[in-house]
Amino acid sequence: MAGQQFQYDDSGNTFFYFLTSFVGLIVIPATYYLWPRDQNAEQIRLKSLRRVHGRCLWYRLRLMKSQQSIVPTLKKAALLFGWAVFLLLAYKVSKLEREYQEYNPYEVLNLDPGASLSEIKKQYRILSLKFHPDKGGDEATFMRIAKAYAALTNEQSRQNWLIHGNPDGPGATSFGIALPAWIVDQKNSMLVLLVYGLAFMVILPVVVGTWWYRSIRYSGDQILINTTQLFMHFMYKTPNMNMKRLAMVLTAAFEFDPRSNKEATIRPTDNIEVPQVKTSVCFPWRKGKCMFLKRSLTEKRRVIVAEEMINVGCQLTMMANSRGGFHAPRLVTIENCMKLTQMIVQGLQESKSPLLQLPHFEEEHLRYCISKKYKVRTLQDLVSLKDSDRRSMLRFLGEEKYDEVMAVLGSFPHITMDTKLQVLDDEDSNNITAGSIVTVTVTLTRKRMADMFEKEQESTPCLGEEAAATEDAQGDTSKTKTKVWQNKSKGAKKTAKSKKKKLTKKKATPAPAKTKQANGNVAGNVTATSTAAAKEEEDEASDKGSESDEGEANKDSPSERDEDSDKQSDTEVDEMAGDDEEEWEALQQSIQRRERALLETKSKVTHPVYSLYFPEEKQEWWWLYIADRRDQTLVSMPYHVCTLKDTEEVELKFPAPSKTGNYQYSVILRSDSYLGLDQIKPLKVATNCENLLEDQNDKSQAKKQQKQGKILQK
């Protein structure tokens, strides 16, 4: 029976196939992921952001990094060297010749194909005398000669050679190994064992152990587990924390401790620079744990650590709602954590004005804005001002600085938030029963503040023309002026309603039948006119009554009544079918939206945040949640909206209250980068107990049936 044989590559040719495949598996993916992107595209993008973000710290650092960095050049050189090795190996492989040779006994005996039997015997006799071991010849060569002679003279050996290509019959299956034979040579056994021992018993365990012991120290968001436990301890002990205490807890994170994080190094210059930042930002500081200054830890890491506080607060809230036994963090605590991220990005304290986020704005300039004439305290107030008033208020700025401030203000986001309340997977989606799962679909639409400027400029001339037209129509007698926010349609409706009321009042006053006559002529004239008018009204009423009687007589036939009832029933059925179709379409759209959200991976690159002191490019993200501001609790967990470019649709779910009644909640949108752009929208939830009553009725009926069954059995 044929066996198996393993053969190593003696010549080393097939080893090049292995090397070519191995180098190709490394070079091709590395080129795709590590090849430096087009630097010109990055330069063009930075050039487009220069007008708005030119003064930002991250922008200046990015320009310096792109000009001074040699990392892209080194990457290109390494990848090109890898491709050169790969192409050289491929060329070597293409030049290799196959060493497979078919067995031919005529070549072994040095005979021409088709030689006669006498010639074969004669040649064998000559070669055997020459290579026989007894005559001093080579034994291996003599065995090859004997095998070839048997293949040509023995009938069975000849058949095996013709059929299987070998005089001995079917040979063993051979497997070639693309490794050189010196690897298994006995002379090199110690060297090979040493290499294997270092690779698989020293290097591999050290690498895996280092990765494992490092990974178990961090959570999924790359936050130290000790930091998460620290935050959980403080929030558990003090559910209601103000901003000062939260800042102290944040500075106590283990990410800022050199004993836990090697990147957090204490430098001698911190003793000089920290007090300067402390006086300007007014935050509680600790030596070696500065939040804004320690460049060894990036500001992005600090924002992530602050976001971990929000996640810890949400986890404690969920645990308190599900298990109970302890107090969940107050809503103020979680909202202060969100404000803390804004303060870190902008480098401002909570009590500072949002106008200080703009360039060239200082504390001394705020007195021009909050004066009695303008009363500008927020960014929205500054946007709503007329251009002339805005220029006069910001007269302390030059023309160039004013244009820069307007460009930065125009790049700020303006979010419109639309909410839709419904109960999915229910027959009546608008009916909220106690204990049901309520879904609030929030549609966020982002625009720029510059769009609001354009709307204001477009609307102001139209309003001026309307005011002039109304003044011309009213003349000098009218002293009232139409206001900007007044709607003409509403005014027209009000005037029409007032006219109708006056007419009805005039018609409702009955004509006096008898009057005390102070003057006989006047009384007679009045009574005459009143009686004539009364007669005319009676005639008109009688005519109308006759017409209506005839119409009713014609319409009161039973066939027509049946037709009217059929038409009404058909219209009701059509309306019900239309409502069902709308609900079905809404349900299908919600299912498709969920499937798309699961399959799609949207980019988290939205819009760069304007920040004067943040050293890295920060993207514009938002927190969206529902809260009960009366009880200071979270109704739905905060959702981090990281993909809002133009429009985004988010579904927030929460269980309806177990008790029936009307509840007042708030849908809150908070920025994690800007101060003063948060939005709060009221949300009314009215619950009923239809499902609860049905369940109670079912239970009572089941109990009655059980009692009746017991009575019948007795």
C-alpha positions as CSV (number, residue, x, y, z in Angstrom):
1,M,0.0,0.0,0.0
2,A,1.3,3.4,-0.9
3,G,2.4,5.6,2.0
4,Q,3.3,9.3,2.4
5,Q,6.6,11.0,2.1
6,F,7.6,14.6,3.1
7,Q,10.4,16.2,1.1
8,Y,12.2,19.4,2.0
9,D,13.4,21.8,-0.7
10,D,17.1,20.9,-1.2
11,S,17.8,23.6,-3.7
12,G,15.7,26.3,-2.0
13,N,13.7,27.2,-5.0
14,T,10.2,26.7,-3.6
15,F,11.2,28.7,-0.5
16,F,11.0,31.8,-2.6
17,Y,7.3,31.1,-3.2
18,F,6.8,31.2,0.5
19,L,8.7,34.4,0.9
20,T,6.9,36.1,-1.9
21,S,3.5,35.3,-0.5
22,F,4.5,36.3,3.0
23,V,5.9,39.7,1.9
24,G,2.9,40.4,-0.3
25,L,0.5,39.7,2.6
26,I,2.3,42.4,4.6
27,V,3.0,45.0,2.0
28,I,-0.4,45.2,0.2
29,P,-2.6,46.0,3.3
30,A,0.1,48.2,4.8
31,T,0.1,50.3,1.7
32,Y,-3.7,50.7,1.8
33,Y,-3.8,51.8,5.4
34,L,-0.4,53.5,6.0
35,W,0.3,55.3,2.8
36,P,0.1,59.1,3.6
37,R,-2.9,60.7,2.2
38,D,-2.7,63.6,-0.2
39,Q,-1.1,66.5,1.6
40,N,-2.5,68.9,-0.9
41,A,-6.1,68.0,0.0
42,E,-5.3,68.7,3.7
43,Q,-3.7,72.0,2.8
44,I,-6.8,72.9,0.7
45,R,-9.1,72.1,3.6
46,L,-7.0,74.1,6.1
47,K,-7.0,77.0,3.6
48,S,-10.8,76.9,3.5
49,L,-11.0,77.0,7.3
50,R,-8.4,79.8,7.6
51,R,-10.9,82.7,7.7
52,V,-12.9,81.2,10.6
53,H,-10.4,79.1,12.5
54,G,-7.2,80.9,11.7
55,R,-6.7,82.2,15.3
56,C,-7.4,78.7,16.9
57,L,-4.6,76.9,18.6
58,W,-5.3,73.6,16.9
59,Y,-5.2,75.3,13.5
60,R,-1.8,76.8,14.1
61,L,-0.4,73.5,15.5
62,R,-1.8,71.6,12.5
63,L,0.0,74.0,10.1
64,M,3.3,73.6,11.9
65,K,2.9,69.8,12.1
66,S,2.2,69.5,8.4
67,Q,5.2,71.6,7.6
68,Q,7.8,70.1,10.0
69,S,6.7,66.4,10.2
70,I,9.0,63.8,8.4
71,V,6.7,60.9,9.4
72,P,5.0,60.8,6.0
73,T,8.4,60.7,4.2
74,L,9.5,57.8,6.4
75,K,6.3,55.9,5.8
76,K,6.7,56.3,2.1
77,A,10.3,55.1,2.2
78,A,9.5,52.0,4.2
79,L,6.6,51.1,2.0
80,L,8.6,51.6,-1.2
81,F,11.4,49.4,0.2
82,G,8.8,46.7,0.9
83,W,7.5,46.9,-2.6
84,A,11.0,46.6,-4.0
85,V,11.6,43.4,-2.0
86,F,8.3,42.0,-3.1
87,L,9.0,42.7,-6.8
88,L,12.5,41.3,-6.6
89,L,11.1,38.0,-5.1
90,A,8.4,37.9,-7.7
91,Y,11.0,38.2,-10.5
92,K,13.1,35.5,-8.8
93,V,10.1,33.2,-8.7
94,S,9.3,33.8,-12.4
95,K,12.8,32.7,-13.4
96,L,12.7,29.4,-11.5
97,E,12.5,26.2,-13.6
98,R,10.5,23.2,-12.7
99,E,12.8,20.3,-11.6
100,Y,10.3,17.5,-12.3
101,Q,11.9,14.8,-14.6
102,E,10.1,11.8,-15.9
103,Y,11.8,8.4,-15.3
104,N,13.4,7.0,-18.5
105,P,15.4,3.7,-18.3
106,Y,16.9,4.3,-21.7
107,E,18.6,7.4,-20.4
108,V,19.9,5.6,-17.4
109,L,21.5,2.9,-19.6
110,N,22.7,5.5,-22.2
111,L,20.7,3.8,-25.0
112,D,18.5,5.2,-27.7
113,P,14.8,4.7,-27.4
114,G,13.7,1.5,-29.2
115,A,17.0,-0.4,-28.7
116,S,16.8,-4.2,-29.2
117,L,17.0,-6.7,-26.4
118,S,20.5,-7.8,-27.3
119,E,21.8,-4.2,-27.2
120,I,20.1,-3.7,-23.8
121,K,21.8,-6.9,-22.4
122,K,25.2,-5.9,-23.9
123,Q,25.0,-2.4,-22.4
124,Y,23.9,-3.7,-19.0
125,R,26.9,-6.1,-19.0
126,I,29.3,-3.3,-19.7
127,L,27.9,-0.9,-17.1
128,S,27.6,-3.7,-14.4
129,L,31.3,-4.6,-14.8
130,K,32.1,-0.9,-14.4
131,F,29.8,0.1,-11.5
132,H,29.4,-3.2,-9.6
133,P,30.3,-2.8,-5.9
134,D,32.5,-5.9,-6.1
135,K,34.5,-4.3,-8.8
136,G,34.9,-1.0,-6.8
137,G,32.0,0.8,-8.3
138,D,29.2,3.0,-6.8
139,E,26.4,1.0,-5.2
140,A,23.7,3.6,-5.8
141,T,24.6,3.9,-9.5
142,F,24.6,0.1,-9.9
143,M,21.1,0.0,-8.3
144,R,19.8,2.5,-10.7
145,I,21.3,0.5,-13.6
146,A,19.7,-2.7,-12.4
147,K,16.4,-1.0,-12.0
148,A,16.5,0.3,-15.5
149,Y,17.5,-3.1,-16.9
150,A,14.6,-4.8,-15.1
151,A,12.2,-2.1,-16.5
152,L,13.2,-3.1,-20.0
153,T,13.6,-6.8,-19.7
154,N,11.0,-7.9,-17.1
155,E,7.5,-7.9,-18.3
156,Q,5.9,-6.9,-15.0
157,S,8.4,-4.1,-14.4
158,R,7.9,-2.9,-17.9
159,Q,4.1,-2.7,-17.4
160,N,4.5,-0.8,-14.2
161,W,6.9,1.7,-15.9
162,L,4.5,2.2,-18.8
163,I,1.4,2.6,-16.6
164,H,2.7,4.3,-13.4
165,G,6.0,5.7,-14.6
166,N,8.0,3.6,-12.1
167,P,9.2,0.0,-12.4
168,D,8.3,-0.6,-8.8
169,G,4.6,0.2,-9.3
170,P,2.6,3.1,-7.7
171,G,4.8,5.0,-5.4
172,A,4.1,6.8,-2.2
173,T,2.4,10.2,-2.2
174,S,5.0,12.9,-1.7
175,F,4.5,16.4,-0.2
176,G,6.9,19.1,-0.8
177,I,7.7,21.6,2.0
178,A,8.7,25.1,1.0
179,L,11.5,25.3,3.5
180,P,15.2,24.6,2.9
181,A,16.6,21.3,4.0
182,W,19.2,22.9,6.3
183,I,16.4,23.7,8.8
184,V,16.0,19.9,9.6
185,D,19.7,19.2,9.3
186,Q,21.2,17.6,12.4
187,K,24.0,20.1,12.4
188,N,21.7,23.1,12.8
189,S,19.3,21.5,15.2
190,M,20.4,23.6,18.2
191,L,20.2,26.9,16.4
192,V,16.7,26.1,15.1
193,L,15.6,25.1,18.6
194,L,17.0,28.3,20.1
195,V,15.1,30.4,17.6
196,Y,11.9,28.6,18.2
197,G,12.3,28.9,21.9
198,L,12.9,32.6,21.8
199,A,10.0,33.2,19.4
200,F,7.3,31.0,21.0
201,M,8.4,30.8,24.7
202,V,9.8,34.2,25.4
203,I,8.7,36.9,22.9
204,L,5.1,35.8,22.3
205,P,4.2,35.3,26.0
206,V,5.8,38.7,26.9
207,V,3.9,40.5,24.1
208,V,0.5,38.8,24.9
209,G,1.0,39.3,28.7
210,T,1.9,43.0,28.3
211,W,-1.2,43.5,26.1
212,W,-3.5,41.6,28.5
213,Y,-2.3,43.4,31.7
214,R,-2.6,46.7,29.9
215,S,-6.1,46.0,28.5
216,I,-7.6,44.9,31.7
217,R,-6.7,48.3,33.3
218,Y,-8.9,50.1,30.8
219,S,-12.6,50.1,29.9
220,G,-14.1,50.0,26.5
221,D,-13.6,53.8,26.1
222,Q,-10.0,53.6,27.0
223,I,-10.6,55.0,30.5
224,L,-8.8,53.5,33.5
225,I,-11.0,51.2,35.5
226,N,-9.7,52.9,38.7
227,T,-11.0,56.3,37.3
228,T,-14.4,54.8,36.6
229,Q,-14.6,53.3,40.2
230,L,-13.5,56.7,41.6
231,F,-16.3,58.5,39.7
232,M,-18.9,55.9,40.8
233,H,-17.8,56.2,44.4
234,F,-18.2,60.0,44.5
235,M,-21.5,60.1,42.6
236,Y,-22.9,57.3,44.8
237,K,-21.9,59.2,48.0
238,T,-23.0,62.6,46.8
239,P,-25.8,62.5,44.2
240,N,-26.0,66.3,44.1
241,M,-22.7,67.8,43.1
242,N,-22.0,71.4,42.1
243,M,-19.5,72.4,39.4
244,K,-16.7,73.1,41.8
245,R,-16.9,69.6,43.3
246,L,-17.1,68.0,39.9
247,A,-14.0,69.8,38.8
248,M,-12.2,68.6,41.8
249,V,-13.3,65.0,41.1
250,L,-12.2,65.3,37.5
251,T,-8.7,66.5,38.5
252,A,-8.4,63.5,40.8
253,A,-8.7,61.0,37.9
254,F,-5.9,58.5,37.6
255,E,-5.2,59.6,34.1
256,F,-3.5,62.6,35.5
257,D,-1.4,60.7,38.1
258,P,2.1,59.8,36.9
259,R,2.0,56.6,39.1
260,S,-0.9,55.2,37.0
261,N,-0.2,56.8,33.7
262,K,3.4,57.2,32.4
263,E,2.3,59.9,30.0
264,A,1.4,62.2,32.9
265,T,4.8,63.7,33.7
266,I,5.4,66.5,36.1
267,R,7.6,69.2,34.6
268,P,9.4,72.0,36.4
269,T,7.7,74.6,34.3
270,D,4.3,73.6,35.7
271,N,5.0,75.5,38.9
272,I,5.3,78.7,36.9
273,E,2.6,78.2,34.3
274,V,-0.1,76.6,36.4
275,P,-0.7,79.7,38.6
276,Q,-1.0,81.9,35.5
277,V,-3.7,79.7,34.1
278,K,-5.3,79.3,37.5
279,T,-5.8,83.1,37.8
280,S,-7.3,83.3,34.3
281,V,-9.6,80.3,34.4
282,C,-10.6,80.2,38.1
283,F,-10.6,76.5,38.5
284,P,-9.5,74.4,41.5
285,W,-6.1,73.1,40.7
286,R,-3.8,70.4,42.1
287,K,-0.1,70.3,41.6
288,G,0.8,68.1,38.6
289,K,-3.0,67.7,37.7
290,C,-3.7,70.8,35.7
291,M,-6.7,70.3,33.4
292,F,-5.9,72.8,30.7
293,L,-2.1,73.1,30.7
294,K,-0.6,69.6,30.9
295,R,0.3,69.0,27.3
296,S,1.6,65.5,27.9
297,L,-2.1,64.6,28.2
298,T,-4.1,65.9,25.3
299,E,-7.3,67.9,25.8
300,K,-9.1,65.3,23.9
301,R,-8.3,62.8,26.7
302,R,-9.7,65.3,29.3
303,V,-12.9,65.6,27.4
304,I,-13.2,61.8,27.2
305,V,-12.6,61.6,31.0
306,A,-15.3,64.2,31.6
307,E,-17.7,62.2,29.3
308,E,-17.0,59.1,31.4
309,M,-18.5,60.9,34.3
310,I,-21.7,61.3,32.3
311,N,-21.7,57.6,31.5
312,V,-21.2,56.7,35.2
313,G,-24.1,58.9,36.2
314,C,-26.3,57.2,33.6
315,Q,-25.3,53.8,34.8
316,L,-26.1,54.7,38.4
317,T,-29.5,56.1,37.3
318,M,-30.3,52.8,35.5
319,M,-29.3,50.8,38.5
320,A,-31.4,52.9,40.8
321,N,-34.5,52.6,38.5
322,S,-34.1,48.8,38.1
323,R,-33.0,47.7,41.5
324,G,-33.6,50.6,43.9
325,G,-32.0,50.8,47.3
326,F,-30.0,54.0,46.7
327,H,-30.5,57.4,45.3
328,A,-29.6,58.1,41.7
329,P,-27.5,61.1,40.8
330,R,-29.5,64.2,40.4
331,L,-30.2,65.8,37.1
332,V,-28.1,68.8,38.0
333,T,-25.0,66.6,38.5
334,I,-25.3,65.0,35.1
335,E,-26.0,68.4,33.4
336,N,-23.0,69.9,35.2
337,C,-20.8,67.1,33.7
338,M,-22.1,68.1,30.3
339,K,-21.3,71.7,31.0
340,L,-17.9,70.7,32.1
341,T,-17.0,69.4,28.7
342,Q,-18.1,72.7,27.2
343,M,-15.9,74.6,29.7
344,I,-12.9,72.4,28.9
345,V,-13.2,72.9,25.1
346,Q,-13.7,76.6,25.3
347,G,-11.5,77.3,28.4
348,L,-14.2,79.3,30.1
349,Q,-15.9,79.1,33.4
350,E,-19.7,78.5,33.7
351,S,-20.4,82.0,35.0
352,K,-18.7,83.7,32.1
353,S,-20.6,85.2,29.2
354,P,-21.0,83.0,26.0
355,L,-19.9,86.1,24.0
356,L,-16.3,85.5,25.2
357,Q,-16.1,82.5,22.9
358,L,-15.9,84.9,20.0
359,P,-12.5,86.4,19.0
360,H,-11.4,89.8,20.2
361,F,-14.0,89.8,23.0
362,E,-12.7,90.6,26.4
363,E,-14.4,91.2,29.8
364,E,-14.1,94.9,29.5
365,H,-16.1,94.8,26.2
366,L,-19.2,93.2,27.7
367,R,-20.4,96.5,29.2
368,Y,-21.1,97.7,25.6
369,C,-23.3,94.7,25.0
370,I,-25.3,94.5,28.2
371,S,-26.2,98.2,28.2
372,K,-29.8,99.3,28.5
373,K,-29.9,100.2,24.8
374,Y,-29.0,96.8,23.4
375,K,-29.3,94.2,26.2
376,V,-27.2,91.5,24.4
377,R,-26.3,88.7,26.8
378,T,-26.3,85.6,24.5
379,L,-25.2,84.7,21.0
380,Q,-28.8,84.6,19.9
381,D,-29.3,88.2,21.0
382,L,-26.3,89.2,19.0
383,V,-27.7,87.5,15.9
384,S,-31.1,89.0,16.3
385,L,-29.8,92.5,16.3
386,K,-30.0,94.7,13.1
387,D,-26.8,95.1,11.3
388,S,-26.7,98.8,12.0
389,D,-27.2,98.3,15.7
390,R,-24.7,95.5,15.8
391,R,-22.1,97.7,14.1
392,S,-22.7,100.6,16.5
393,M,-22.6,98.3,19.5
394,L,-19.3,96.7,18.4
395,R,-17.7,100.0,17.4
396,F,-14.7,99.3,19.6
397,L,-13.7,96.7,17.0
398,G,-12.1,97.7,13.7
399,E,-13.5,96.8,10.3
400,E,-11.2,93.7,10.0
401,K,-11.9,92.5,13.5
402,Y,-15.7,93.0,13.0
403,D,-15.7,91.0,9.8
404,E,-13.8,88.2,11.6
405,V,-16.2,88.2,14.5
406,M,-19.2,88.0,12.1
407,A,-17.5,85.1,10.2
408,V,-16.9,83.2,13.4
409,L,-20.5,83.9,14.6
410,G,-21.9,82.8,11.3
411,S,-20.1,79.4,11.5
412,F,-21.8,78.6,14.9
413,P,-24.6,76.1,14.7
414,H,-28.3,76.9,14.8
415,I,-30.3,73.8,15.6
416,T,-34.1,73.4,15.1
417,M,-35.6,70.5,17.0
418,D,-38.9,68.8,16.1
419,T,-40.4,66.1,18.3
420,K,-43.0,63.4,17.6
421,L,-44.6,61.3,20.5
422,Q,-46.0,57.9,19.7
423,V,-46.2,54.3,20.9
424,L,-44.8,52.0,18.3
425,D,-46.0,48.4,17.7
426,D,-49.5,49.4,18.9
427,E,-52.8,49.7,17.1
428,D,-53.3,53.3,18.3
429,S,-49.9,54.8,18.3
430,N,-51.2,58.1,19.7
431,N,-52.8,56.5,22.7
432,I,-50.3,56.2,25.6
433,T,-51.3,53.7,28.2
434,A,-49.8,53.3,31.6
435,G,-46.6,51.3,31.5
436,S,-46.2,51.2,27.7
437,I,-43.0,52.0,26.0
438,V,-43.1,55.6,24.6
439,T,-40.9,56.5,21.6
440,V,-40.1,60.2,21.0
441,T,-38.7,60.8,17.6
442,V,-36.5,63.9,17.6
443,T,-35.5,65.4,14.2
444,L,-32.5,67.7,14.4
445,T,-31.8,70.1,11.6
446,R,-28.5,72.0,11.7
447,K,-28.0,75.3,10.0
448,R,-25.4,78.1,10.4
449,M,-25.9,81.4,12.1
450,A,-25.0,82.9,8.8
451,D,-28.3,81.6,7.4
452,M,-30.1,83.6,10.1
453,F,-28.3,86.7,9.0
454,E,-29.4,86.2,5.5
455,K,-33.1,85.7,6.5
456,E,-32.9,88.8,8.6
457,Q,-31.5,90.8,5.6
458,E,-34.2,89.4,3.3
459,S,-37.1,90.1,5.7
460,T,-36.2,93.6,6.7
461,P,-37.0,95.4,3.4
462,C,-40.3,93.5,3.0
463,L,-41.4,94.6,6.4
464,G,-40.5,98.2,5.6
465,E,-42.7,98.1,2.5
466,E,-45.6,96.6,4.4
467,A,-45.4,99.2,7.1
468,A,-45.3,102.0,4.5
469,A,-48.3,100.6,2.7
470,T,-50.3,100.4,5.9
471,E,-49.4,103.9,6.9
472,D,-50.5,105.3,3.5
473,A,-53.8,103.4,3.7
474,Q,-54.6,104.5,7.2
475,G,-53.6,108.2,6.6
476,D,-52.9,110.8,9.3
477,T,-55.8,109.8,11.4
478,S,-54.4,106.3,12.4
479,K,-51.9,106.5,15.1
480,T,-51.2,102.8,15.5
481,K,-48.2,101.2,13.8
482,T,-47.9,97.6,12.7
483,K,-45.2,95.8,14.6
484,V,-42.7,93.5,13.1
485,W,-43.9,90.3,14.9
486,Q,-47.6,91.1,14.2
487,N,-49.2,88.8,11.6
488,K,-51.6,90.4,9.1
489,S,-53.7,87.3,8.7
490,K,-54.4,87.1,12.4
491,G,-55.4,90.8,12.4
492,A,-57.7,90.3,9.4
493,K,-59.3,87.4,11.2
494,K,-59.8,89.4,14.3
495,T,-61.5,92.3,12.5
496,A,-63.7,89.9,10.6
497,K,-64.8,88.2,13.9
498,S,-65.5,91.6,15.5
499,K,-67.6,92.6,12.5
500,K,-69.6,89.4,12.7
501,K,-70.2,89.9,16.5
502,K,-71.4,93.4,15.9
503,L,-73.8,92.2,13.2
504,T,-75.2,89.5,15.3
505,K,-75.7,91.9,18.2
506,K,-77.6,94.2,16.0
507,K,-79.8,91.4,14.7
508,A,-80.4,90.0,18.1
509,T,-82.0,93.2,19.5
510,P,-85.8,92.9,19.0
511,A,-88.0,95.7,17.7
512,P,-90.0,97.3,20.6
513,A,-93.7,96.6,20.3
514,K,-94.7,99.5,22.5
515,T,-92.8,102.7,23.3
516,K,-93.5,105.4,25.6
517,Q,-94.3,108.3,23.2
518,A,-92.9,111.6,24.3
519,N,-93.6,112.9,20.9
520,G,-96.5,111.4,18.9
521,N,-95.0,111.9,15.4
522,V,-91.7,110.4,16.2
523,A,-93.3,107.5,17.9
524,G,-95.6,106.9,15.0
525,N,-92.8,106.9,12.5
526,V,-90.7,104.5,14.5
527,T,-93.6,102.1,15.0
528,A,-94.5,102.3,11.3
529,T,-91.0,101.5,10.2
530,S,-90.6,98.7,12.8
531,T,-93.9,97.1,11.7
532,A,-93.0,97.3,8.0
533,A,-89.6,95.7,8.8
534,A,-91.3,93.0,10.8
535,K,-93.7,92.2,8.0
536,E,-90.8,91.9,5.5
537,E,-88.9,89.6,7.8
538,E,-92.0,87.4,8.2
539,D,-92.5,87.2,4.5
540,E,-88.9,86.3,3.9
541,A,-89.0,83.7,6.7
542,S,-92.2,82.2,5.2
543,D,-90.6,82.0,1.8
544,K,-87.5,80.3,3.2
545,G,-89.7,78.0,5.3
546,S,-91.7,76.9,2.2
547,E,-88.5,76.2,0.3
548,S,-87.0,74.2,3.1
549,D,-90.2,72.3,3.6
550,E,-90.3,71.4,-0.1
551,G,-86.6,70.3,0.0
552,E,-87.2,68.2,3.1
553,A,-90.2,66.7,1.5
554,N,-88.2,65.8,-1.5
555,K,-85.2,64.4,0.6
556,D,-87.1,62.5,3.2
557,S,-87.9,59.6,1.0
558,P,-86.7,56.3,2.5
559,S,-84.6,55.4,-0.6
560,E,-82.7,58.6,-0.4
561,R,-82.2,58.2,3.4
562,D,-80.7,54.8,2.8
563,E,-78.4,56.2,0.1
564,D,-77.2,58.9,2.5
565,S,-76.5,56.4,5.2
566,D,-74.6,54.1,2.8
567,K,-72.5,57.1,1.6
568,Q,-71.7,58.0,5.2
569,S,-70.8,54.5,6.1
570,D,-68.6,54.3,3.0
571,T,-66.8,57.5,3.9
572,E,-66.3,56.3,7.4
573,V,-64.8,53.0,6.2
574,D,-62.5,54.9,3.8
575,E,-61.3,57.2,6.6
576,M,-60.6,54.2,8.8
577,A,-58.7,52.5,6.0
578,G,-56.7,55.6,5.4
579,D,-55.8,55.9,9.0
580,D,-54.7,52.3,9.1
581,E,-52.6,52.7,6.0
582,E,-50.9,55.8,7.5
583,E,-50.2,53.9,10.7
584,W,-48.8,51.0,8.7
585,E,-46.6,53.2,6.6
586,A,-45.3,54.9,9.8
587,L,-44.5,51.6,11.3
588,Q,-42.7,50.4,8.2
589,Q,-40.7,53.6,8.0
590,S,-39.6,53.2,11.7
591,I,-38.6,49.6,11.0
592,Q,-36.6,50.6,7.9
593,R,-35.0,53.4,9.9
594,R,-33.9,51.0,12.6
595,E,-32.4,48.6,10.0
596,R,-30.6,51.4,8.3
597,A,-29.2,52.6,11.6
598,L,-27.9,49.1,12.3
599,L,-26.3,48.6,8.9
600,E,-25.0,52.1,8.2
601,T,-21.8,53.4,9.7
602,K,-21.9,57.2,9.6
603,S,-18.8,59.2,9.9
604,K,-18.3,61.1,13.1
605,V,-16.6,64.0,11.3
606,T,-19.3,66.7,11.3
607,H,-18.1,70.3,11.7
608,P,-15.0,71.6,13.3
609,V,-15.6,73.5,16.6
610,Y,-14.3,77.0,17.0
611,S,-12.1,77.0,20.1
612,L,-9.3,79.5,20.7
613,Y,-7.4,77.3,23.2
614,F,-8.2,73.7,22.4
615,P,-5.0,72.1,20.9
616,E,-6.7,69.5,18.8
617,E,-9.4,69.6,16.2
618,K,-12.7,68.9,18.0
619,Q,-15.8,67.8,16.1
620,E,-19.3,69.2,16.9
621,W,-21.3,66.7,18.9
622,W,-24.5,66.9,21.0
623,W,-26.2,65.3,24.0
624,L,-29.9,64.6,23.6
625,Y,-32.1,63.3,26.4
626,I,-35.6,63.6,28.1
627,A,-35.8,64.8,31.8
628,D,-38.3,65.6,34.4
629,R,-37.0,68.9,35.7
630,R,-39.6,69.0,38.4
631,D,-38.3,65.9,40.1
632,Q,-34.7,66.4,38.8
633,T,-34.5,63.0,37.3
634,L,-33.6,61.5,33.9
635,V,-36.5,60.0,31.9
636,S,-34.4,58.7,29.0
637,M,-30.7,58.0,29.0
638,P,-28.6,60.7,27.2
639,Y,-27.9,59.9,23.6
640,H,-24.6,61.2,22.2
641,V,-25.4,62.5,18.7
642,C,-22.1,62.3,16.8
643,T,-23.2,62.3,13.2
644,L,-25.2,65.5,12.9
645,K,-24.1,67.2,9.6
646,D,-27.4,68.5,8.2
647,T,-30.2,66.5,9.6
648,E,-30.4,63.6,12.0
649,E,-33.3,61.6,13.4
650,V,-33.0,60.1,16.9
651,E,-35.4,57.9,18.8
652,L,-35.6,58.2,22.6
653,K,-37.5,55.6,24.4
654,F,-38.8,55.5,28.0
655,P,-41.6,53.7,29.9
656,A,-44.7,55.6,30.5
657,P,-45.6,56.3,34.2
658,S,-47.6,53.6,35.9
659,K,-50.1,56.1,37.2
660,T,-52.6,57.8,34.9
661,G,-52.5,61.6,34.5
662,N,-50.7,64.4,32.7
663,Y,-47.0,64.7,33.0
664,Q,-44.7,67.5,31.9
665,Y,-41.3,66.5,30.6
666,S,-38.5,68.3,28.7
667,V,-36.5,67.3,25.6
668,I,-33.1,68.8,26.2
669,L,-30.3,69.3,23.6
670,R,-26.9,70.2,24.9
671,S,-23.7,70.9,23.1
672,D,-20.5,69.2,24.2
673,S,-18.4,72.0,22.7
674,Y,-20.2,75.4,22.9
675,L,-21.6,77.5,25.7
676,G,-25.0,79.1,25.4
677,L,-26.4,76.9,22.6
678,D,-28.4,74.5,24.7
679,Q,-32.1,74.0,23.9
680,I,-35.1,72.9,26.0
681,K,-38.4,71.9,24.5
682,P,-41.5,70.9,26.6
683,L,-43.0,67.5,26.2
684,K,-46.5,66.7,27.5
685,V,-47.4,63.0,28.2
686,A,-51.0,62.1,29.0
687,T,-51.4,58.4,30.1
688,N,-54.6,56.4,30.5
689,C,-55.4,53.0,32.0
690,E,-57.3,51.2,29.2
691,N,-54.9,48.3,29.2
692,L,-55.0,48.1,33.0
693,L,-58.8,48.0,33.1
694,E,-58.8,45.3,30.4
695,D,-56.4,43.2,32.4
696,Q,-58.4,43.6,35.6
697,N,-61.6,42.7,33.8
698,D,-59.9,39.6,32.3
699,K,-58.7,38.6,35.8
700,S,-62.1,39.1,37.4
701,Q,-63.8,37.0,34.6
702,A,-61.3,34.3,35.1
703,K,-61.9,34.2,38.8
704,K,-65.7,34.0,38.3
705,Q,-65.3,31.1,35.9
706,Q,-63.1,29.3,38.4
707,K,-65.7,29.8,41.1
708,Q,-68.5,28.6,38.8
709,G,-66.5,25.5,37.9
710,K,-65.9,24.7,41.6
711,I,-69.6,25.1,42.4
712,L,-70.6,22.8,39.5
713,Q,-68.1,20.2,40.7
714,K,-69.6,20.2,44.2
